Amino acid sequence: MKTWPKLRAAGICVLTTAVTVTVTQVLPRTPAQADPPPPANPITVITSPPLNVPVQPPPLIVQKHDPIAGATPIVVDNPGGTSPTAQECIPLDTKNEIFCLGESGDALYPSGVFLPPFKVTNGFTAPGDLPGDKMDWIISEAYAATADAHGVANDDLIKAYARPEIRAYVNSRLDDIINKKLYGQPMTTQENQAYLALEDHFRTSQVKAAKAALYEYDLWSSSPCTYVPPTPPPGMPFVANPVIGTAGCSQANKYDLFRLTKGTPPAETFDKWASYRHPSALVANANDPRIRYMIGKTREAIVAVGALGIAGALGVGVGIGVAVSATVAAATAAASLGEATVASALTLGSTAAAAGPAIIFAIAIIIIAVAISQMDADAAPGEQIRDRAARAASNTDPLGVRGRIADYAGMTLQQFLNRQEPVGKDPAIVHNEAFTDGLEAQVAEWMLFDQGGDRLDDPVLGYTVTESAPDDIHFAVNGNSVPRVDVKAPPGALDRDAHPVSDYRVLFSRNWPMVAERRSDTGAWSPYRARLALTYVDQDGKRAQMSLIRHKEGSSAPKIDFNLVRPEAAAEADRNEVTPEWTFTKTGGGVQTVSLLPFDTTLRPVNVVPSVQGILIADNTVKFSANLSTPGQSLPGSYSWILERLNADGTVAETIPVNPLASPAERLTEPGRYRATAGYTVTGPPSFTRSGVVEFTMSPPAPEIGRSDGFNFDAKIRDERVLNGSLFLDLRMLQATEEDDFTVKVDWADDGRGNVVSKTYDVHCQDSDGDIPTCDTGPMILPETAPTNQNWSESPVFRIPDDQDFLPNVNVTITNGYGQVVTRSFPIEGDHRPSYATMTPHAEMAAGKTSTVDVVEVFPSPLLTESQELTIRPYVNSIRAQLPADLVPTIEERNGHWYLQITGTPQADAIGTYVFYFPFEQEPEGKALRPAPALASVEIKAATSVGYRSVLRGTPTVLADRKYRNAYPDYQVQVAQELNDGENTFGTFTGTVMCKLEVEHFPVFDKPCANNKRFPWPTERLSGTMEASTYLVSATQPVSADGPYKVGLSVRFVDPTITQVAGTEQLAKFKLVLRDPNPVPPPYAGYTVTCSQDGRAFAPCFAGGALSLLRTPGRHTLDVRVAKGAPDAATTTVRFPWTVATPAKRLGLKIPTTTKKRGTRIVVSGSGMLPGESYVIRIGGVKVGTGKATSAGTFRRTVKIPAKFKTKKYAVLLTGATTARKAVKTLKVRR
């Protein structure tokens, strides 16, 4: 069950039900779209409540009369001696006019002790404003309604310490206004204007959110398995990419991209990613414990609003001086307040600084729940995102309310109060929890931060007490007054700084519960702080909430009792009750029951209750009235006024002189908070002074854009044939000031990729000289040429250049002289332009296959008789820039129909979804007769038909990237599978994977190859234009009809070839033939050739194309490195192994022929050897020398004859590399 909206609805029901009779008399029911008729004359709008005294004095009454000359006469009858009234503001029947009643400064306790008015002395910053100037009245209304329902004065205490209740009220009131429109309930002018302002805000937010989400979708769809979601701001939950780790992203299926309807995350996921990439103030501060605390307190206050019923009655034509009926409150709220959601809200309220209401942050800070819900539920997420981006600006129902009014028409007031759904119909979008949470989050965004995004804290300083005053409300036990009570705090309770709290100490001051908190870690008590509601532990040990309610039953006088919300109470009647007694768990254990000893203040007979009336927008004249009581009117005296404009923190910025009259008027040009203090001094004797205060806010004026809802004209983008296809901004603006100057910035063109064409215009808003201060920029004069208006610096006409595309909307930002900014998005329309069959077409192409696909059918405009031909010629480059390389847009006329197409051969590196704008125009070319471009998408897939298909991964789509130098590319063979819709399990291919290579159209191989392995390139260095392909063969498994995956490429090698040619006995000769790919003759200009023999350092070689090396015996390597210089740098190194053999041979040997003495040295020479050939010399078998031959194959050296030789002949043996290579001589030796 969706409980939270139901809980909030309870807060709107109660007071409305209590004053139903008055409402019926004041405001007959009218159609939802119509403003209420003028009320009967006169109408009581505010009255003071009765006193608890035997003889009732006449009440203070405020009545309104029929409007005269654009203003509503207000009569305040102040008899004196009445119960005090709360400060409050009410809208009047005339446009924008408001009446605010202040408060007297002359209240008395029952004992007759003077109760002085209260001001927070340290100053405090006001909460954030609602956008524009059509909703701020709700905040003023919230102050008055909250004060009245809780029985406290509408003074600085309310403005400072009731912030959670004010936020809760604003949230509930906006929800009430939305539902009034939905159910066709009567709406005031203010409510209608607030509703339109809310619609405008939602529409602008949806345009921004749609564009941001589309950007995330583009990123994700281009590579789903590698998309990394934005890092969330601190405290925000990480939103994972859900496809990572799935079968679709497994190594075997990584390139079988998901269909739009299969595997794509929901649209909400992309919105969350977008909100993380572009965080609002609330999202960016999600981890701030103070923000979490304040939002938790707001949710806690929503329970109090629902229980007390203090929202919803203000728009029906009566003031706040009607107390709530406790009986009605209990009956209305019982069902809702018993549900678990309330317990959750109370838990969040007391522990928010730690746990935080994460649901608020995670759901809809950018209010997009409506836009998502308006999409086709069966559409794929990608289609939803693209469709929303195309239609957001032209959405005439951004809240999803107008389209459902007929379903809710005829429902009764009680059905409206109960938020009953029409029989047999789905609930309206504004009734789902996502929207409700989003609205609450938006109110928090507005009121917890200033326009710069800085946090606005709920005040805690400025007022505290240590005990109740004698005439304050007191707790009582058995009728006896007690100074305070100590209450057990709920488990996990925290203070605003996230410190643990164990107990509360409660007393009263000025009817306010004052609460001190005891830290459980230190035992220290905080100062007493004003609080309207307290979450505590009830008598059953459960979490509950206590607040005070000022209520009236029948004709009896109003009184103050406890309002208790106990969502976990066993009996339904105990879950929400108004009772004179409060039972709770005490500090330290046990339970205690207390009652109240209330006081009832009265005003002195002579008093002033000042008021202000007028258009409370800066640069307007307002009328003040002192409203001296009847007894004072017979006493001579004089009036005085102190009018102060306040800073944001409540300090005085300016004191404005005012005529000392009973009802002076003053033109207030500066926006901001104001405080008017009226005084009446009786000349006497005796002489005395009475005073009162009225506080109000002059909102900064905001430009109003002409629209059929509020004026007799529309603002729109006009698409004029007479202006040669230009766009014309037909914009008329008004403002509730005498005059002003606007700056209008228009984003005319945008290609969706950040390239924006903007123009800025200066516009004067001229005094319209009416009864109500209004300025008007005036209408455009529409001749056959550019429209004109003397208030515009130039005509707002723009012809989009041929190299720019425009979105389906033009964005307009208007800034007035007060710094107020209004942003609107206008759709582009034009019946004379050609059109698309759909604005969000989609097509699929198989990778590795040349194909042409129809993207969308387009239609010439029959109104353009000059030509029925269509063209994309001016836009080809802009379209290609949005697509993978080698994909080309085309347009074809076929059988009398026109189609926009994409043709080409996309490759595996381009697999993904590409969202792009696809413009075209109707000839004659150059007249810009084109529609807003369709937001198309083309999906490059591994396969478009069901079955297995092998692809080559790593194949770039850009042809230039498939030109390889000196290496074959690292293409990987991979088998992918396209499943039927509804299937999720991938299989394993068991057939044969084939690979084929052609070079210059000649087959090189067509053979089996392996899945998930490198394409089997040949070992030879083949240069030229090639086509590599892969396909599958299977007799048992389905093979995709997309056919072989083919990729064209070119490879060029620096290809040196080394051969050994005939040499000499001493030298080996080599020849270098170089191709690249054509023969390069010596001296190889542009190339550097170096060689390394047997691993030695490279050195230049082959200068003439040949190289000679010594024929040293053994195995050798010759490494030849050929380097091509810039710009086509490439290097190839080849190795040529070669061997020098050592066959048997008689070597040459020369020794002395004379007899030599033993022990002496002789000269031995050898010849006929190979260069560097090793040799050994032995005499009589004794080794006497070793060495290597010279490069000429010779040696000459001395050796020593062994000393132990005898006198005789000895053989001298020379052996070379082998024993078969030798020579022998005889040497004569003597002693």
Secondary structure, DSSP 8 states (H G I E B T S, - for coil): ---HHHHHHHHHHHHHHHTHHHHHHH-----TTS------SSEEEEE----SSSS-----EEEE---BTTB--EEEE--SS------EEEE-SSTTEEEEE-EES-EE-TTS-EE-----SS--------SSSSSTHHHHHHHHHHHHHHT--SSHHHHHH-HHHHHHHHHHHHHHHHHHHHHT----HHHHHHHHHHHHHHHHHHHHHHHHHHHHHHHHHH-TTT-------TTS-----TTTTSGGGSTTTTTS---TTSS---HHHHHHHHHHHS--HHHHTTT-HHHHHHHHHHHHHHHHHHHHT-SSSGGGT--S-S-B-HHHHHHHHHHHHTSHHHHHHHHHHHHTTTS--HHHHHH-SS--HHHHHTS-TTS-HHHHHHHHHHHGGG-S-TTS-GGGHHHHTT--HHHHHTT---TTS---GGGSHHHHHHHHHHHHHHHSB-TTS-B------S---SS--TTS-EEEETTEEES-EEEE--TT-B-TTS-BEEEEEEEEETTEEEEEEEETTT--B---EE-SEEEEEBTTS-EEEEEEEEE--TTS--EEEEEEE-TT-SSGGGSEEEES-EEEEBTTS-EEEEEEE----EE-SS-B--EEEEE-BSSEEEEEE--B-HHHHTS-EEEEEEEEEE-TTS-EEEEE---SSSS-EEEE-S-EEEEEEEEEEE-SSS-EEEEEEEEEEEB----EE--TTTSSS--EEEE-GGGTT-EEEE--EEESSS-EEEEEEEEEEE-SSS-EEEEEEEEEEEE---SS--EE----B--SSS-B-TTBSS--EE---TT----SEEEEEEE-TTS-EEEEEEEB--TTS-EES-SS-EEEEETTS-EEEEEEEEE--TT-TT---EE-GGGHHHHHTTS-TTEEEEEEEETTEEEEEEEE---GGG-EEEEEEE--EESSTTS------EEEEEEEES-SSSEEEEEEET--SSGGGGEEESS----EEEEEEE--TT--------SEEEEEEEETTEEEEEEE--TTSB----SS---EEEEEEEEEE-SSS-B-TT--EEEEEEEE--EEEEEEE---SSEEEEEEEEESSSEE-TT-TTEEEEEEETT---EE--TTSEEEEE--SEEEEEEEEEEE-TTS-EEEEEEEEEEE----EE-EEE---S-EETT-EEEEEEES--TT-EEEEEETTEEEEEEE--TTS-EEEEEE--TT--SEEEEEEEE-SSTTEEEEEEEEEE-
